[in-house]
C-alpha cells in the first residue's frame, strides 16, 4: 500500500511541524476503515494547513506516541478495540491533558445490534466462538468510546445511533471524502474520459467494488437482474474487485466476468474509471443505513454512472436520475436497462457524468473538509 512508505519518524516529524497537534490512531493499516478515517484527515491538513501538526499512528506506534502526549492537543481514536495497551495510552493522555475523541464509521459498538450485523454480513452463527468474537468486538469498541470526550462519524444516521448508545458524547460529522492524492488521480482520470468524449470500447462493463468479503447478501440483491441482462446482451461484462461473492445465477456468463484483487486507493480509481456502470446494492436496514456513500462518490469522481440502493446516505448523496440512480430490490432490471441505454448515448452520458463529478468534488473534495475536521476535533 502506498502509505507504507511513511515511516514512524516521518509521521512524528509531521506531528511536530506545527500547533495545534492532532494525532489519529488506528489498530493496524488495512484496506477498509484506515484510509478514509485515519489517513485522509492528516494528509488533508498537511496540504491545506501546514501550520498544524497532524499524523496517523497504529498500535505498534503506541510507545512512541505516549512520549509525545505532552505536545498533542487531540488524539482521535479510530475504531480501536479496548485493551490494556490502549488503556495505558488513555491514562497517559488524560495525565497530559490531551483530548480523546472516538471515531467510528460503522454501527459496531451496540451489542443490541450484534445479531442484525451478523445476519447482514452473512457471518457464521453456528458456533459459540462466533458469538464470543462479535460480542467482544462490539463491547470493546463501546469501552473505548466511553473513555472519550466526544465522537466523530460519517453521517447523520450513524451519529444518531452513537448518540443513542452514548448520550453524554457530543457527536460531530466528518464525511468520508477524497484526500488530495485521491482527488488528483481522479481528476486526471475524468479528464482522460472527457478527452475521448466518454466513448466506450464496444463492450459495456458493469463494476462491483466490494472491498470486504462481507457483502454476499448485498450483491445477491442485484444478481438476478445482472444474470438476466448478461444472458440477453452478450456485450455486457462484469468486473468484480475484491472478494467475489458466490453466485450460481452468473455461472452461464462467467466467461464475461472479470475478477480483480483488492486495489490500493489510487489504483482503485483507475479500475472504477474503466467501467461504464458502477453498482452499489445493499440490504436496507439499520446497519446498512449507517454505511457511507463512498461507493458513489468514488465512481462519480471519475465519470462513472452509479446505481445504488436508496439507503439514507445514498439518498442524500445522489440526485436520483440526475447524478446517479437509486434502485430498490425490485427495480434493478429497469435501472440496469436504463443504464445500458445511457451508455449507448455518449453525449447524454457525458452531460450526466460531468454533473455528478462536479457535485462530488464540491461536496467530497479535500478543501471542503478542513473546517469540518477542525470543528470536529474542537479546534475550529
Buried (B, 14 or more C-beta within 10 A) or exposed (E): BEBEEBEBEEBBEBBBBBEBBBBBBBBEBEBBBBBBBBBBBBBBBBBBBEEBBBBBBBBEBBEEBBEBBEBBBBBBBBBBBBEEBBEEBBEBBEEBEBBBBBBBBBBBBBBEBBEBBBBBBBBEEEEEEEBEEBEEBBBBBBBBBBBBEBBBBBBEBBBBBBBEBBEEBBBBBBBBBBBBBBBBBBBEBBEEBBEEEBEBEEEBBBBBBBBEEBBBBBBBBBBBBBBBBBEEBEEBBBBBBBBBBEBEBBEEBEEBBEEBEBBEBBBBBBBBBBBBBBBBBBBBBBBBBBBBBBBBBBBBBBBBBBBBBBBBBBBEBBBEEEBBBBBEBEBBBEBBBBBBEBBEEBEEBBEBBBBBBEBBBEBBBBBBBBEBBBBBBBEE
